[in-house]
Amino acid sequence: MANNPPETDPSAAAEAQSLLLAASRHDIPTLQQLLHTVPASVQDAETGFTPLHAAIAGADPSKRASQADGMPNGGSIHEDTEEAIGDEGAVETVKLLLLNGAIWNDLNKDNETPGCLALRLGFKDLYNIMVDAGVRAEVLLTRLDQYEQLNDQESDDDDPAEGISETTQEPQADNGSRHNRPSTHDPLPNQPSYLSSSLSFQPDRILDSSNNSVMMSWENDLMFRTASILAPSLGLRILNIGHGMGIVDTHFQSTQPSTHHIIEAHPSVLAQMREKGWYDKPNVVIHEGKWQDILPSMIENEDGATTLFDVIYFDTFAEPYKALRTFFEDFVIGLLDDGGRWGYFNGLGADRQICYDVYGKVVELDLFEAGFEIEWTGVEVPDLEEKGEWDGVKRPYWRLKEYRLPVCRFMG
């Protein structure tokens, strides 16, 4: 949350307005002086502008790349677009504000982050700076989370009673595979609540008891493209985590896999799978339960052997990003055969373009550390709201024009 000056302190309010004005004018000397006493995350009461918003809005319109369809989610300003000359004053101002604690994803009254504003106005250089700032912030949060977990483990070793309250109060601060960022007023479902909830199976969707969409038929083209790229030949060994409506598994079946393992945890989905004959399909093995419980025994069987796959796909519901990271750091590395490919449903941050771009880069960094390389394929997505796809759904989990389909392999 941004820090607003107390309304009862006129001098603080005046200093905040001076900071916003200096940011809009790219007045570096004045900013450097004001930032000693005024937080870089103040917001204007009427517009919700932070100094970052003001700096970007004040950039020279003649020094920008081509417009990105005039919409916050109109698509990234890609590398092949016209190079912006760049407003050096705006660039230096944005960098100074970020160095002094400005928040990359604060929202103004129009529900735009500074990056959203830069994208809409066509400022490629400023947008890229905001994406990089988001990546740094998310990587830092990940490292801090890992450090806290390490401290909790050390505390447990010293005293089993210590650290319990901390581990049970962990905030849901990550993006789930199919969700927007959580809200304190409208929290996203977590996996325990999802697995115990009743599901509504409709021809074009699966909804949970709160009308959150678990999966929808509009994803069929994405799943077809995914299966085609991950399994380009017949007779491969395939593992899929998360059956849902069975869209990707149906496409995988068309490749006549030599073995096709499916892990599914929700009892209602498993019942649907049995009703539709998945348990009776040749070469199909259904694993009932959570992947966290099942995969360890697949890595090391009773006879000490490992079950290896040519293709692995991951698409779970109501799990944070760190679950995906644990999946490829701890399990894919032991289950994927040399030359194999794996992928996942790339819905991280898909409520707005800058979040999607930020999380794409965060995943790239984490994959690199784990020994994987990633290749992206762009897939056009129609206007789902215009088509009425979100009617009756509590929360749209996709708002962008392009899906970036990930295919991952071992390096080298």
Disulfide bonds with the S-S distance in Angstrom:
none
